[in-house]
Amino acid sequence: MREVEAIGTFDVKLTPIGSGESPIGSMLIDKTFHGDLQGTSIGQMLAFRSGVEGSAGYVAMERVTGTLGGREGSFTLQHSGLMDKGAPSLTVVVVPDSAIGGLAGLTGTMNIVVTPGRHDYQFRYTLLD
């Protein structure tokens, strides 16, 4: 096993789910990945925005189905993100033992870079030989 880096972009659609009186917002995630990871994902996000400008937090689970490194399968990503007065921190990891099909045994972390009108990813991963 060796670590490999996959890079590319993704399109994302977030659809709010009614949260009633709760201060916690909920959204459905629908993504299409382009580049070294080709595929789609669906997921769900919980988010909170504080009364302080630029401070918020979110968690999400996302099931990805597609092709990576010439192999087809599915895996789950877990997100944990914070904004502290505008300073972002984000951790996105493959849930252990969530990968199936040709991606069984997948481990890794994903870095997401958001610029106006564009979402890029850098996915560092290992696959069983």
N, C-alpha and C positions, 0 to 999 in steps of 0.2 A: 504494500500500500504506500502511496505517496500523495502528498497534498497537491491538488490541481486548482487553478483559478479559472472560473468562468466569468465572463463579463458580458454585459448587454444592457438593454433597456426594457421597461415594461410600461404598459398602459394600465391604469387603475380606475375603476368606477366604485365610488363609495355611496351606498344607499342607506339613509337614516332609517332606523327601526323605531317606531314609537316607544318612548321611554316614560310617558306619562309625567308624573310629578318628580321623578328621580333626577338628582343632579348628575347622574352618570348617563352619558349618551351611549347609544349602541348603533353600530352600522354593519351592513353586509359588505364584504369585500369581493370584488370580481376583477381578476387581473389576467392579462395576456403578456407572456414573456417572449422577448425576442433576443437573438444573439446566441451565445453558447448554451443557454437553457431555452428550449423551445417548448412552450406549453401554456397551460391555463391554471388558475387557482380560484378557489372559493373559500371564504372564511368569514369570521366575525370579529369585530373590534368593540371594546369598551373604552370610553374616554371620559376624562374630566378636565375642565378648564377652570382654573382658579380665578379669583377676582383680581389677581396681580397680572398686569400685562406681560405676556410671553411665558407664563408658567402653566403647565398642563402635564398630563400623563395619559398613557394608553397601554393596553395589553391587547394582543390579538392571537388567534390561531388561524392558520391558513393551510389548506390541503392543496398541494401542487401536483399536477399530473402532466407528464411530458417526457421529453428526451433530453438527456444530459450525458455528455461524454459518449455518445453513440448508443446509450442504453435507454430503454423505455420503462417507465414505472411511475410511482407516486410516493410522496413523502409529505410530512407536516412540518411547517415552520412555526415557531413560537416567537412573538415579538414582545419586547418590553421597552417602552420609550418614555423619556422625560424631557421637558423643556423647563429650565430653571432661569427665569427672567431672560429668555431668548437663547440661552446656551443649551444646545441639544445633546442628548445622549441616547443611543439606541443599540439594543442587542437583539439580533435575530439569529436563532439557532435551529438546527434540525432536531426535532424531538427524537430522543433515542429509540431505536427499533421501530420507527414509524414508516420506514421505507419498505416498499414491496415491489415485486416484479424484478426487472433488470436492475433496479436501484437498491435492492435489498442490501443492507449493511452500510448505507450512506450515512456519513456524519459531516458536519460542517457548520460554518457561520456565514451570514450574508451581511454585507455592508450596503446600505441604501443611500444614494446621494440624490437629493432633490434640488433641482434648479428650476427657474421659471419655465413652465411648459414641458418639463422633461424629468423622468425618473430613471436613474441608472442603478445597476447592481453590480457588485463584485462578490462572487460566491466562492469561498475557499472551502474545498471539500475533499474527502477521501472516499474511495469505493473499494470494496473487496475485489481482488484480482480473479 
